[in-house]
Amino acid sequence: MLIDTKARIGVFSIALGAYLPQFPSLVPEFESQYEDFKKRIPDTVELIDGGLVTTKEKAMEAGDKFRAADVDLVILQLLTYATSYNMLPAVRDLDVPVVLVNLQKKKAPDYANTDTATWLGTLYACGAVGEMVADLERAGKRHAVITGVVEGGDAEVDAEIADWCRAAQVRRRFRSLNLAQIGRPYPGMMDLYIDETNLYHRMWLYTKQFDWEKMWAIADNITDEDAIRAEAQEILDTFEIEGGGTVEKVWEMAKYVVAFKQWVHDEQIGFVASHYDGFAQGKAGVLDSMLIPAFSMLIKDGVACAVEGDIKVSMAMSILKTISGMGQLSEMYSIDFNEDICIIGHSGSGDACISAQKPTMKIVPVFHGKTGGGYLTQFYPHLGPVTYLGITQDRDGHFKFVVAEGVNEAGPIFTFGDTNMRTRFTCGARDFCNRWSEAGPTHHMAAAAGRHIDTILKVAKIFNVPVDIITR
């Protein structure tokens, strides 16, 4: 990622304070279990430690820490039975999900040799979780439950915790970074139009507006030839250029990429939505001709760059890039009714990380439906499972995720310079087109290799938005 951010995860554990003076051995037992539990949290996130909570007062102290850190998620370890006053003060003023980890230390009881302290300390992690959820529901808090065991390891628990941390990372990127809108949406594509103030209130994403006149001059002050040469080599390593590529051939392009990367750092940009509809002459024409590969280099490094000014798909691209490492701009292209296959893809910038082979770059005299001509990039997405994510809005401005999983299959694709893939859906191409369209998505969606609906559902719970699952 050009600009990396770490999700902030609030973590604490709870136990009933009344047990501790009755069974003093529980204190070191619970302290040890909690220290071990924190090691299960991936080091890719920043851990905000709320401690071992056994009283309302300690819960309030944990809540103070979580609010001060603006945590993206709370993970609660249930050590033994505890009442909800150990939990609620820590999360009452937070608007993030609480993940209840119901983790029993031992796999099974040694029934004949288990005393009360052993039972409470190592075999009782299930009795309070329903009670906790009931109180979270009454408090209007989002929640999830993970149940597992410590003894012998539990890969399913570790995978779920890691998945929640990836989902929380999306919130942190939306909250910390800015969206750059350059120009305006493609004229007439009203599904792409958006209220940026509503976007900030509902999704925490702040929009910075940039004029193309400023962007034309973005590379004027770039003079570091070593940096330009290194970026030129990176472009050559990323793309197979039609007619052969040399450092000299991509020098001007590399200069703009260096400039855009500096701009991303200076403005703290994680998302770009752009569209140019001018005359493509002079400096404007130079930048316009090479913008597609330049933005593709940014996407490769974690900046979601969307064409046609589509802010919502830049968000979808960023979500998939954050949770899966790739985020490819896509749209419904064609249907092969003979094969019952949807052809899905897009012209313009794309993500080299989704490509199973080296992407290609070619020059075309005209960009279809747009001003000017120049470089097109074509990527060749991996075969196998694929996930699509669209983001749309209802009449009141509320956001909604639209998701589907399918399988990319081998076969003929278009070769005129646009990325496209052959996706088979369990419901069939005709039904998929109907169902996806009936969900009211915008024109574009994002794609990533693999199956990611379960993680997207966690992201949706963090953002408190509904999800339409089309097929999986």
LINKACOR-V68742 format. One record per helix or strand of 3 or more residues. SS is the DSSP state (helix for helix, strand for strand). FROM is the first residue (numbers start at 1). LEN is the number of residues. Records with the same first field share a line. If there is no record, write none. Layout:
SS=FROM-LEN + FROM-LEN
//
This chain:
strand=8-7 + 46-8 + 73-6 + 98-7 + 143-7 + 178-6 + 206-5 + 239-3 + 269-7 + 304-3 + 328-9 + 341-6 + 359-6 + 374-5 + 384-10 + 399-10 + 419-6 + 445-5 + 466-4
helix=17-6 + 25-14 + 56-14 + 85-7 + 111-3 + 116-7 + 129-10 + 155-22 + 190-3 + 196-8 + 212-5 + 225-14 + 251-17 + 282-19 + 311-14 + 352-3 + 429-10 + 453-11
//
